[in-house]
Amino acid sequence: MELSCYFPVWDQLTQDQQAQLTGAAVCRKAKKDTLLHSGSADCLGLLMVESGQLRAYILSDEGREITIYRLLERDICLLSASCMMKGARFDVAVEAEKDSSLWIIPSEAYRQVAARSAPLANYTNELMAGRFSDVMWLMEQVLWKGMDQRLAAFLLEEAALEGTDTLRITHEKTGSHMGTAREVVTRMLRYFQSEGLVSLKRGRIELTDLPGLQALAGQ
Amino acid sequence: MELSCYFPVWDQLTQDQQAQLTGAAVCRKAKKDTLLHSGSADCLGLLMVESGQLRAYILSDEGREITIYRLLERDICLLSASCMMKGARFDVAVEAEKDSSLWIIPSEAYRQVAARSAPLANYTNELMAGRFSDVMWLMEQVLWKGMDQRLAAFLLEEAALEGTDTLRITHEKTGSHMGTAREVVTRMLRYFQSEGLVSLKRGRIELTDLPGLQALAGQ
C-alpha cells in the first residue's frame, strides 16, 4: 500500500509526518452491505478506497435514504473523519456497496499531522470543497429537477458504474439512492417502459434507449 | 478594524502573515439588495461582515431561488472565495439583505497566506465544514420535511433576526428564501391564518401564535 497515491501533497510532508500517517493507517476488508460509519457520533477516520465501492448517504427519521456520493478506487472519504473538525455536524452514513478493501487513518492521527502541515490542511480543504460541491449539485437536482430527469440520470450512472445496460437493482434500492419512495420509482419506471426507454424484467431493469435517457437527463 | 476579531487563530500567524492579510483587506459598503458575488465564475474573495446582513443563495435556470445561509455581524463568507480552492464549483450568489459594511480579503492574498500557515488552513477548513453542515441540514429539510414545517421555521427565524413578530416580507420573497413558488407560500399562509397561527395584512405577516408555530416547526 502506498499512501502517497492518495495524497498529491505527500512529497510536501516531512519524513516524520509521512511516518506518522503510515504508522496510523490500518487495513480493513468490508463485505458488501457492511455499515462502516454511522452519523456524527461515530468517528471512524479518513477512509481510503483501495478496491470496491462505498456509498455515503443520509437517513431520515422515518428511515428514508438518499445517496450523496459514491467512493470508488483511490477516493478518500473525509466525512467519516468529520469529528476532527469543529463546526462539523454531518449525519452521514457510509456503507460498502461492493466487497471492498480500505485503508483507514484514525481521525486524531490525521488531525495531528494536518495541524502542523499547511499542505495537508490545504489538501483536506480541497477534498472537502469537492464533496461540498457534490452535495450542492445534488441539492439543485432535488430542488429544481423533475423525478423523471433524476431517475434517467441515476440509471445512466448505474450503467456506467456497473459496465452493463442490464441493471440488477430493486425499485426499493433505487428509491433509497434517490431519496424517494419505492412507489414513486415503480410508477416512473412504468412510464419509462411505455416510452420505450427501459424494459422491466423480474429483478432487472434493461436500458433499451440510451440516447433517449441521456436526452431526458439533460446530458 | 481588527481582522483579529474574525480569526481565532490570529495569534498563531507570523507578523508577516498578519501584515499580508491586513494589507490586502479592503473595506466596502453595500446598500440593501446589492449583488456582491455571483456564481463560481466570480472570485470576489473572503467576505467579513462588520455590520448589516448578507444572504447566500442558489438560483435555478428558471430564476427560482433558495437561501442557503445568512451572514450576520462577525460572520465570514468563504464560498465567495471558492475560486482559490481546487475541486470547488459553487454556483452561489451573495447579496446584501440590509445596508452592510464589509471587509474583503481578495482570494489570491488569502490563498497565499493559507498555503504557508497550517493554523489558517485548518481554520478555513472549520469554516467550510460549518457551511457544509448548514447545507446538509437544509437538504434534509427540503427532502424530508413538509412545506408547513419549513415555513413555520422560516417565519420564526425571520422574527428572531428582525426582533419583531410583525414581518414586512412579501410572499414572493418568502418563496425565494425557501426555494418554492409564491403561490405555494400564499396557500400555506392562508392555511396558517385559518389555524390562528398568523394574521395576514397588506404587506405584513403577523405571527399570532408563537408556541403553535414552534410546535409545527418541531422546535
Interface residues (C-beta under 8 A of the other chain):
Chain A: I58 S60 D61 E62 R64 I66 S82 M85 K86 G87 A88 R89 F90 D91 V92 A114 A115 R116 S117 A118 P119 A121 N122 T124 N125 E126 L127 M128 A129 G130 R131 F132 S133 V135 M136 W137 L138 M139 E140 V142 L143 W144 G179
Chain B: I58 S60 D61 E62 R64 I66 S82 M85 K86 G87 A88 R89 F90 D91 V92 A114 A115 R116 S117 A118 P119 L120 A121 N122 T124 N125 E126 L127 M128 A129 G130 R131 F132 S133 V135 M136 W137 L138 M139 E140 V142 L143 W144 G179
